[in-house]
Amino acid sequence: MREKEVKSVSGIPFLFLLIAIAVAAAFAVVGLDAKWQKLIVLFLGIACLLVGFSGLYKVEPNQSAVLSLFGKYIGTVRTSGLRFNNPFFTKKKISLRVRNFESGKLKVNELEGSPIEIAAIVVWEVNDSAEAVFNVDDYESFVQIQSEAAIRAMATSYPYDQNSDGDISLRSHPKEISDRLRDEIQDRLAKAGIHVIEARISHLAYSPEIAGAMLQRQQAGAIIAARKLIVEGAVGMVEDALEALTTKDIVELDAERRAAMVSNLLVVLCSDKATQPIVNTGSLY
């Protein structure tokens, strides 16, 4: 089922015509003497007015009217204003405005199995009125349910935190995650004539029962990363020191004395007193 546009006629002339028919029928009823003639004119006038007014309908800006005749889809009118079509057509109004909703906080397990809470904001619009009306029972409810299902599916495909450089995680790559989420939702809503404009995470956190443990894990990871950086720096400083001694020919070191000097330098550079200020600085994050 795909949308097709159907022509409609401006309803203003028909509105004036119906008003004229109503006035003419009123004068005719007043001017006639026979009771049966009055009843006939009154009946015909009311019938014309009912049929005529049932063909009139209003289409607001960013709105469409889906027309059907005895269950058969006729077409869609997107021209705004007072319109007129076959009085026997059924008119279903569909809003084409941009809408959004925020999902509830969903509790899911991320890729590594840790329970997390996640919520997202989805911005969407109807771009095919026929599919929205005829392909699904309630397209607004369909959007909400399928969006939450897509959020769950996406959240289980990525870890919460980045384990190594280059990995995509929920917390470290918001743009990539938003694009993936939008595509995931769009695939599910395409059959309902819905276009997803944007989807982004609005809430992301570990579940309360493991939040404390995960915080300790993050702090431990930060300390390990800081110490790794310190060790790398210390090794570089030792290399520079040995190279300077050799280049300037200050002292000649054999293999044993060289190893002892390296060991002493590393002990001094990597000692707790030397690294304490750096570790404390890192713990602020």
N, C-alpha and C positions, 0 to 999 in steps of 0.2 A: 504494500500500500504506500504510494507516494503522493505527495501533495500536487495538485494541479489547480491553476488559477481559473476561475470562472468569472464572466462578466456580470456586472450588476448595474442597475439603473439608479440614478439619483432619486431619492425618495421625496424631495421637496415638491416637484410638480404633482406627484400622486397624492401627497398630503393635501394640497390645495384642491385637487379634484375631488377627493373624498369629502372635504369640508363643503364644497359646492353641492355635491350630491345630497349631503345631509340637509343643507338649507333648502334645496329644491324639494326634497321629500317632505319637509316640514310645511312649506307653502302649499304643496299639492294636497296634503292631508287636510289642511285648514280650508282649502278652496273647494274640496269635494263635498257633495251632499250625501251620497249613498254611503251607508256604513260599510258595505262589503268592498266598495272601491277604496275607502280609507284604509281598510285592513290589508288589502292587496298592496297598495302603495307603501304602507308602513312596513309590511313584511319584506318587500323587495328592497326597500331602502336600508333596512337593518341588515339584510343578507349581504348587500353590496358593501356596506361599511365593515362588516365583520371580515369578509373575504379580503377586502382591500387593506385594512389595518393589519391583518395577519401577514401580509406580504412585506410590510415595512419593518425594518430593524435598524439598529444603530451600531456602528462599528467605531470604536474609539481609537485614537492613535496608539500604535504598537499593540494592536489587537487584530485578530482574524476571526472570521465566521466560517465554520465548516458546514456546508450544505449537503443534505441528503434527502432523498425522496423514497419513502417506503422502504427504508433500509439500504438503499443503494447510494454510494458516495457520488455526489455530483461535482463538487469542486470547493474551492476555498476563496473567499473574498477578503482582500487585505486593504481595500480602499476605505479610508475612514470617512465618517459622516453618516447621514441618514440615507439608507439604501433600500432598494425595492427589488424583490425577486418573486418567483412563483410562490403564491400564498401557501401552497401545499408543501413547500420545502421545510425541513426541520433545520433550525439554525443552532449551532453549538459554538459559543464564544470561547476563544482561547487567547490568553494573554501572551504576548510576545516580548514582554518586558524582561530585563535582566533581573534575575532573582538569586538569592544566596541563602544558605542555611549552614549552621554549625552543628556538626554531629555531637552526640554525647561523648563523654570520656569512655573509650572502649578499652577493656583490659585484654591484652593479647600477649602471646609469647613471641619475642623477636627471634632472629635467626639462630642465636646461640641458646635459646630456651629460657631466657630471663623474662619474667613477667613485667610488662610495662603498661603505662596508661598513655593513650594517644587519642587526639581529637583533631578534626580538620574542618576547614571552611571551604565550601564548594560554591563557585559562582557559575550559574548556568542560565540557559534560555531555550525556548522552544524554537526550532528552525524548520520543523515540518509538522504542521497542524494535523494533517491526516493521520500520520503515524502516532502522534500523541493521543489522538482520540480513539482510533480503531485498533492499534496494535497492542495496547495495554489497557487494563481496566481503570486504573487511577494513576496517571503519569506522575503526579506530585509525590504520592506515596512510593511509587516505583523508584523515583530519583533518590529518595532518602534511604530506602532499604538497600538498593544496589550500591550506593555510595559508601555506606557503612561496610558492606561486604568487601568492596574494593580496598578500603582502608585496612581492614583486617588482613587481606591477602598481601598487600604491599608491605605491611609492618613485619610479617613473618619472613620476608625475603631479604631483609637487611639487618645487620647487627645494630645495637643501640650506639655503641662507641666504635671508633676506628681502631682496628687492631694493628694495622701496618700502613705505611704510606701507600697511597693509591687505592686503598679500599674505600668503598662508598658506604657510609653509615647514616643512620637517621639523624644523628645530631650534628655531624660535621659537614654534610653536603645538602643544605636545604633546597638549593635550586634543582639539583638532580632528582632529589626525592619528590619535589613538587611536580616536576615534569612527568616522572614515572606514575605518580598518583593520578594526575590529570588524564594520562593515556589509559590507565587502568579503568578509571570511571567512565571515560568516553567509550571504551569498547563495550561496556555493559549497558550503556544508555543509548547507543546508536539506534537500536531497533525501536526506541520510543520517540524518535525524532528530536532528541535533546542534544544540544551543543554545549559542551563543558568549556567555559572560558578560562577558568582558573581553579586550581585546587592547591591548598597549602596547609601545612600542619599548624594548628593553633595551640596545641598543648602536647608536650612530650616529657614524660618523667618515668622513673622506675616506680613500680608499685610500692606502696608504703611498707609492706612487710620485708622488702629487701633493700629499701632505699639506704638505710644506714650501712649495710654491708657493702653496697656498691660505692658509697662515698669513701669508705675506707680503702676499697680497691683502687679508686681513682687517685687517692692521696698516695698510696703505695706506689702506683705506677709513676706518679709525678716525681717521687723521691728517687726511684730507680733510674728514671730518665735523666734526672739531675746528676746523679752519681756517675752515670755512664758518660755524660758530657765532661764531667770533671776528670775522669780517668783518661778520656781521649785527649783532653788538654794537657794533662800531666805527661802522657807519653810523648806528645809533640814537644813539650818543653825539654824533656830529657834528650830527645833526639837532637834538638837545637844545641843543647849544652855540649853533648859529645862531639857534634860536628864542629862547634866553635873551638873546643880544646884541641881537636885534631888539626884544624885549619891553621890556627895560630901557633901550633907546636908548643903549647904551654907545658904539657906533661904527656909522656908516652904511657899508655895504659895497655897492659896485656889483657887477655881474655878474662882472667879471674878478677883482676882489679876493676875491669870494665863492668862486669856483672855486679860486683859489690857496689860500685858507684850508682849504677842504674837502680839497684834495689833500695839504696839509701835515699836517692832523690824521689823515687816513687812513694816511699814511706812518708817523707816530709810533705810532699805535695798533696797526697791523698789522705793525710791524717785528719781526724775529726776536727781539730782546731782550725786547720786550713780550710776545710769544707763547710764548717758550721754556718758561716754567714750566707753562703750560697744556698745551702739546703733550706735555711730559714726563709730566704727570699722566695724560693720556689714553692714553699708550702703555702704562701699567700694565695696562690691560684688553685 
